[in-house]
Amino acid sequence: MTTPGQFVLTLSCPDRAGIVAAVSNHLAGQGGNILEAQQFGDAETGRFFMRLVFEDTQRDLAALDSAFADFARQFAMQWTLRDRNQRRRVMLLVSKFDHCLADILYRWRIGELPMDIAAVVANHPRDTYRHLDLDGIPFRHLSVDRDSRAAQEAALWQLIEQSGTDLVVLARYMQILSNDLARKLAGKCINIHHSFLPGFKGARPYHQAHRRGVKLIGATAHFVTADLDEGPIIEQDIERVTHADTPDDLIRIGRDIERRVLARTLRLYLDDRILLNDAKTVVFHS
């Protein structure tokens, strides 16, 4: 739980000397007390990244936001400032495989994921998820096929806008978003999928991996872009497997990796720990 008057600031800008001192002095001049600070200078891109948590019991978000906007111009900063008590609205998209959805709902109900669920949207009827506790959560069934894709995405986008959704999570949503929708959701849509070396695309990837005798399987969470599964990577994990593991074993192990990688990614996003850096991300772990 956060306390009243706590704010989180994230920023990126061209790297130069004195940024940390300038930001710290600005916040101190506004009555802010810094509680956490992390920074990273990327020598390849020449950009500087920073995340700070500070408390200010005298000023509200609007006043702090206005003051920082004037300050940030001199550094050409891209930045966000958020009251830590303000919960993000997250929309969960799901298909038939619901292990990630079930895990997110459990973590949300016990308070591990401090967010509001804007809706669960599925391309299967609600009865498909009758074993899950969806009580009190808006549910929308938006079926889709080759001929209805454009209409389905239009309805989805309308729902995203009307519900005030801040983040869309593809919790094993087995539909490819159009380039147009992916662009609209840039930086606000996260996907989870399996990871293998070599990469196995198409149907039954775990069976393909088993036939090739893989020794490591994993999962990757990334931002969605128009380039399929090529968006900036946020979080990954792996587990070792052996020749004795069957395809069903790989699927079971893969489910566990996918859900924990997605949960970690959500926690990072909800706490403003992910900053975009061109085709990569800067992730400030706690």
N, C-alpha and C positions, 0 to 999 in steps of 0.2 A: 504494500500500500504506500502511495505517495502522500505527502503532507501538503496543506495549503501553501501556495506561494512558491512552488517548485516549477521550474521551467527547463526545457531542454532546447538547446541551440545547436544546429548543425550548419556547417558552411564549407564552401570550397571557393577558391579563387587562385589567380596566378601567384605563384610562390615568390616571396620577397622577405627581406629581413624585417623584423619588428611586428609581425602580425599577431603573435601570441600576446605580446605586451600591450599592443593597441586594443585588442579585444578585451583583455583583462581589465585594463584601465577604464575602458568604456563602461563595462558592466559595474565596476566598482563605483564609478561616478554616478550611475543610476541607482545605487544602493543595493546592488546585487552581491551575493556571497557565493563564490564558486565552490561547489561540492565535488564535482568530478570534471576531469579534463583529459582528453586524448587528442593527439594530432598526428598527422602523417604528411610528409612532403614527398611527392612522387617525382624522382629525378627524370624519369622518362617523359612524362607529360608536362613537367614544370608546374604542376598544380599542388596546392596545399589544401588539406582537409582537416576539419576539426569538429569535435563534439564536446559540448559542455553542458553540465547540469548545474544550475544555480538557483538560489532562493532569493526571493524579493517579496517581503510581506507588505510593502507599502504601495507597490505599483501593480496594475493589472496587465493582462496580455496586450491589450490595445495600445496602452501607453509605451510599453517596452518595445512592441513591434514598430511603432512609429519612430521612436528614437533610434532604433537599430537600423532602420531603412536609410536614414540620413547618414549614419556612420558608415554603412556598408558600401556606399557608392564610391568612396575614395579607393576601395580595394577591388572594385568590380566583383563583388561577392555574389554567389548564388547561395541562398540560405533559407532555412526554415526555423521558426520559433514556435514552440507548442507548450501549452500548459500540460503538465504531466497527468493531471486529473481528467483531461479531455480524452475520452475513449474513441478509438477509431471504429468506423463502421465497416465490417468485413462481409463480403458476399462469397459464399462457398459454392463452387460449381462441381458437380459430381456426375459420374456415369454409373455403370453397374458395380464396379469395384468400389466398395465403400469403407475400406479399412482406414484410410486417411481421414475421411469424414467422421467416422466413429471416434477416432483418437482425438481429433480437434474438439468435438462436442464434449467429450469427457474432460479434457484439460480446461475447456472454457467453463464448464459447470463447477469445477472445483476451484476456479479462480486463478489458474496458472496462466491463462491467456486473457489479459485485461482488455476486452474488446466487446463491441456490440455486434451481433450477427444480423446484418441487414436482411439476408434471406439465404435459403438453400435453394439452388436452382439445379434441376436435373433434367436430363433428356430421357428419363424413365419415369413411370408413374410413381406416386408416393407409396403405393403398396409394396414396391420393390424394397423400401427401407422400413418396413413395418416393425422390424426388430430394434430400430433405433428410437431413442427418445427425442422426438422433434416437437414436443409440446411447447407452445408459445413461440415457436420460430416460424416466420413466414416461409412457406414452401411454394415453389412454382415449378410446374412441369412444362418444359418447353421442348417438345419433341422436334427432331430435325432429321431431314434426309436430303438427298442431293437437290431436290426441287424446292425445298422449303428453307434452305440455309439462310438466304438473304432476309426473309421475313422473320426467322427465328432470331437472328442476330439483331435485327431492328427492335424486336420486342425485348431482348436482353439489354440492349443499350438504354432503352427507355426505362427499364426497371432499375438499372444502375444509377441513372440520373435522378429518378423520382425518389429513390430510397436514400439518397445522399451517401452512397457507397464510397469509401476512401480506398479500399483495396479489394481486388478480386483474386481469389485463390482457386486455382484449378486443382482440386483435390482428387486427382486421377480422373479428370474430365477428358474423355476419350474422343474429343472433337477438336479439329484444327480451327483456330480462329482465323478469320479473314485478315488480310493485310490491313484493311481499313480499321477494323475493330482493334487489332493489335496496336496500331498507331495511336488510336484514341486512348488506349489504356497504358501507354508508355510510362514505365516506372511505377505503375499502379496495379500490375498483374503478375502473379507468381505462379510458376508451374513446378511440378515434381514429376520426375520420371526415373526409370532405371538407368544405370550406367554400367557399361561393360567395355572391356578392351579385348578384342576389337568390338566396334559398335554393331549391334544387331538391331536392324530396323524392320518394321513390318510386324506381321502377326507372330504370336508365340515366341517372344524374344528369349524367355528363359529356356525354352526347349532348344532354340538355336544355340544358346550358350552351352547347354549341356552337351550337345552333339560335338561342340568344338573343345570341350574339356577345360572350360575356364577355371581358374583358381581363385579369382577375386570377383565379387559382384558388389554393386553399390547403388547409390542414388544421388541425384543432383537436383538441387532447387535453384531456379534461375528466374530472372525477369523475362517476361514474354516479349518477343519482338516479331516483326514480320518474317524474319528468317527462322524457320522452324527449328526449335531446340538449340538455337545459336545465341540466345540472349545472355546478358551478363550473369555469371555464376555467383551465387550467394553462399551456398553451403553444400558440402558433400560428405559422404561417409562410405565406408566399405566394410566387407567381412570376407574372410578367407573361406573358401569351400574346397571340397576334395572330390576325387573320382568316385567316392562312395555316395555322394549326394545325388538324389534323383531330381528330375525336373520339378516335382512337387516340393522337394526340400528347398530348391532354389527359389521357387515362388514364395514359400513361407518365409524364408530368410529375407528375401527382397521386400516383402510387405513390411517387416519390422524396420528395415533400414529406411524405407520410404517415409513411413509415418514419423519416425523420430527426426529425420532430416527436415521434414516439412514443419514439425513443431518447433524445432530450433530456429528455423527461418522466420516463422511467425513471431516468435519472441523477440528476435533481433529487430524485425520491422516495427513492431509495436513500441519498442523502446528507442526508436530513431537511431539505430546503430548501423544502418546500411546507407552508404553514399555512392552514387554512380560516378564512375571514372571512365568515361568513354565506353569501351566494350567490356570493361571490368567493373568490379565493385571494391570499395574500401569498407571493411567490416570491422567495427570497433567492438571487440568482445569485452564482456565485463570481467 
